[in-house]
Amino acid sequence: MTLGLDGQRIEGKTKNRFSRREIQLLPAMKSVLETQLAICKQLKAEYLFCTENGCRINHADLSTRVWQPPLIAAGISYRPMVQTRHSFATTALSLGENPLWIAHVMGHRDTDMIVRVYAKLIKIAVNNRDGGELSNLHSTMIGNCG
């Protein structure tokens, strides 16, 4: 679902074939989605993410009532909800997750975007140990040959 140039809601296929994908749900993700599905079924809602009445979420209302108040309370400058994609990528890279997996989950064709936008974080995530594991493997192999 997106908004057209005239501001009207458009429902349809994803923007490209990479946006249509299956991803492995982490246990925490799966648990949250199962809980939301139960709520959706109880409300007989058309959409998985819905209002407390089971209606379609109004993005502007969600932003105003749910998103902005915690930002203000925390003293954080306003940022659009789409920034959560960057938070996901930043956190995953900082924890050393595979950039290929991150790109796939985010719907990117390859890691180009991840590397271009988050290259600094990739370097930080490996704790400047570039080549360290390979060196350890080679040292072990050489040590076992003698």
Residue, then its C-alpha position, 0 to 999 in steps of 0.5 A: m500500500t502506498l500513496g499516489l501522486d494525488g495522495q490517494r491510497i493505492e493497493g497492489k503489487t510491490k514496486n519490484r520483484f525484490s520487494r516480494r520475498e520470503i524472509q526467515l522470521l527470528p523468534a522474537m519477530k514471529s512471536v510479535l506477529e503471532t500476537q498481532l495476528a490473534i488481535c487481528k482475528q479477534l477484531k475481524a480486521e482486514y489488515l494485520f496492523c489495524t486500529e483498536n477497532g479493526c480498521r485500517i491505520n491512518h498513517a498521519d494519525l499514527s504518526t501524530r498520536v503514537w510516533q511523535p509523542p515519545l520522540i518529543a518526550a525523549g528530546i529526540s528531533y523529529r524523524p519519519m517512521v521510515q527511519t526505523r529501516h535505518s535503525f534496523a540496518t544500523t543495529a544489525l550491522s553493529l551486532g555483526e549480522n551478515p550484510l547479505w541477510i540484512a539486504h535481503v530482509m530490507g528488500h535490496r537486490d544486493t549489498d550495494m546499498i548496505v555497503r554504500v550507506y552503512a560502510k562505516l558501521i560494517k568496519i566498526a562491526v568487525n572490530n577492526r579484525d579484518g583478516g583476523e579469522l582467516s589468519n587464525l585459520h591459516s596459523t592453525m593449518i600451518g601449525n598442524c602441518g609440522 
